[in-house]
Amino acid sequence: MKNLLTFISKIFFSVILLTNITQAQNSTIYIPRNIVKAYEKGTRSYDGKPGANYWINHSDYKIQAEVFPKEHTVKGFAQIKFYNQSPDTLKRLVFRLYQVPIDLNVTYTDSTTENIHKSTALWKTGNKETKIDLKTKKEIQKVELNTKLVPDADSKNNVFELKKK
């Protein structure tokens, strides 16, 4: 009798285990709708890598600046060329101008250096531009924007060297 009970309980647990395995095989993992659309468009593959129709927009930046040591100012402008690689026509571009701290490394002609830090409080009054006064009697050789506080993809345009006339 004891052997029969053991045999029946083993069969019972086997049936439950097989039922659960069968149900697990028939169920699917939920995939968010936006990911399914990316699979359908071919912009993403099932292994997570970019698909055959994957694209990415990019831009080129030209930043020109001039240092005026006697006036303690830096003036300049930026030109941004945007390349739309998407199959869609863009109806608008959104620029996010983050209010970040400014951290300048100033090198003087006598080889001394100075770090000038302006916190984000600089932007709280709604300023769209700022003037940083370098109150010094030394001649400036170079002003460099320090990007340790702010990630910058291309830091080659962050150095402004004084051009001797």
C-alpha positions in Angstrom: 0.0 0.0 0.0 2.8 2.4 0.9 4.5 1.7 -2.5 1.3 2.4 -4.3 0.9 5.8 -2.5 4.5 6.7 -3.4 3.9 5.7 -7.0 0.6 7.7 -7.3 2.2 10.8 -5.7 5.2 10.6 -8.2 2.7 10.4 -11.1 0.7 13.3 -9.7 3.8 15.5 -9.3 5.0 14.5 -12.8 1.7 15.5 -14.3 1.8 18.9 -12.6 5.4 19.4 -13.6 4.6 18.5 -17.3 1.6 20.8 -17.3 3.7 23.8 -16.0 6.4 23.1 -18.6 3.9 23.0 -21.4 2.2 26.2 -20.2 5.7 27.9 -19.9 6.5 26.9 -23.5 3.2 28.3 -24.8 3.5 31.7 -23.0 5.3 34.6 -24.6 7.4 37.3 -23.1 5.8 40.7 -23.2 7.5 43.1 -25.6 6.6 46.8 -25.4 4.7 48.2 -28.4 7.5 50.7 -29.3 10.0 47.8 -29.5 7.7 45.7 -31.6 7.3 48.7 -34.0 11.1 49.0 -34.2 11.4 45.3 -35.1 8.7 45.7 -37.8 10.4 48.8 -39.3 13.7 47.0 -39.3 15.4 49.7 -37.2 16.2 47.2 -34.4 16.9 43.5 -34.6 15.8 40.8 -32.1 19.4 40.5 -30.7 19.2 44.2 -29.7 21.6 45.5 -32.4 20.7 48.1 -34.9 18.6 46.7 -37.8 19.1 47.1 -41.5 17.0 50.3 -41.6 18.6 51.9 -38.5 19.6 55.5 -38.8 21.0 58.2 -36.5 20.9 62.0 -37.0 24.1 64.0 -36.4 25.4 67.5 -36.5 28.5 69.6 -37.0 29.4 72.5 -34.8 31.5 75.5 -35.7 32.3 77.6 -32.7 34.3 80.8 -33.1 35.4 82.9 -30.2 37.7 85.8 -29.7 39.5 86.8 -26.4 39.8 90.4 -25.5 42.2 90.5 -22.6 42.1 94.2 -22.0 38.3 94.3 -21.9 38.2 91.0 -20.0 35.7 89.5 -22.4 35.3 86.6 -24.8 32.9 87.0 -27.7 31.9 84.5 -30.3 29.2 82.6 -32.1 28.2 79.1 -32.9 26.9 77.5 -36.1 25.2 74.2 -36.0 24.6 72.1 -39.2 22.1 69.4 -38.6 21.9 66.2 -40.8 18.6 64.4 -41.0 19.3 60.8 -41.7 15.8 59.6 -40.8 13.3 58.7 -43.5 10.9 61.2 -42.0 10.7 65.0 -42.7 11.4 66.8 -39.5 8.9 69.5 -38.7 10.9 71.0 -35.9 14.2 70.8 -34.1 14.4 71.0 -30.3 17.5 72.5 -28.8 18.0 72.0 -25.1 20.3 74.6 -23.7 21.3 73.3 -20.3 22.1 75.7 -17.6 25.4 74.3 -16.5 28.2 75.7 -14.4 31.1 77.3 -16.3 34.6 76.2 -15.4 37.4 78.0 -17.2 41.1 77.2 -17.1 43.0 80.4 -17.9 46.7 80.3 -18.8 48.7 83.5 -18.7 51.8 84.3 -20.8 54.0 84.0 -17.7 52.9 80.3 -17.6 50.7 80.7 -14.4 47.2 79.3 -14.5 43.9 80.1 -12.8 40.6 78.3 -12.6 37.5 80.4 -12.7 34.3 78.7 -11.7 30.8 80.1 -12.1 27.9 78.1 -10.6 24.5 77.5 -12.1 23.2 80.4 -10.1 24.6 82.5 -12.9 21.6 81.4 -15.1 18.8 81.8 -12.5 18.0 85.4 -13.5 17.1 84.3 -17.0 20.4 85.2 -18.6 20.9 83.9 -22.1 24.5 85.0 -22.2 27.0 85.9 -19.6 30.2 88.0 -19.2 33.0 86.6 -17.1 35.3 89.4 -15.9 38.9 88.1 -15.5 40.1 91.0 -13.3 43.8 90.6 -13.9 46.8 92.6 -14.9 48.4 89.6 -16.5 48.4 88.9 -20.2 46.1 86.0 -21.1 47.6 83.3 -23.4 44.8 80.8 -23.5 41.3 80.3 -22.1 40.0 76.7 -22.0 36.5 75.5 -21.2 36.8 72.6 -18.7 34.4 69.8 -19.6 34.8 67.7 -16.5 31.6 69.1 -15.1 29.8 68.8 -18.5 30.3 66.0 -20.9 31.4 67.2 -24.3 31.6 65.0 -27.4 34.1 67.1 -29.1 36.4 69.1 -26.8 38.6 70.3 -29.6 36.5 73.5 -29.9 36.9 74.5 -26.2 40.2 76.2 -26.4 40.6 79.9 -27.3 44.2 81.0 -27.8 45.3 84.6 -27.9 46.5 85.5 -31.4 49.4 87.9 -31.3 49.2 90.6 -34.0 
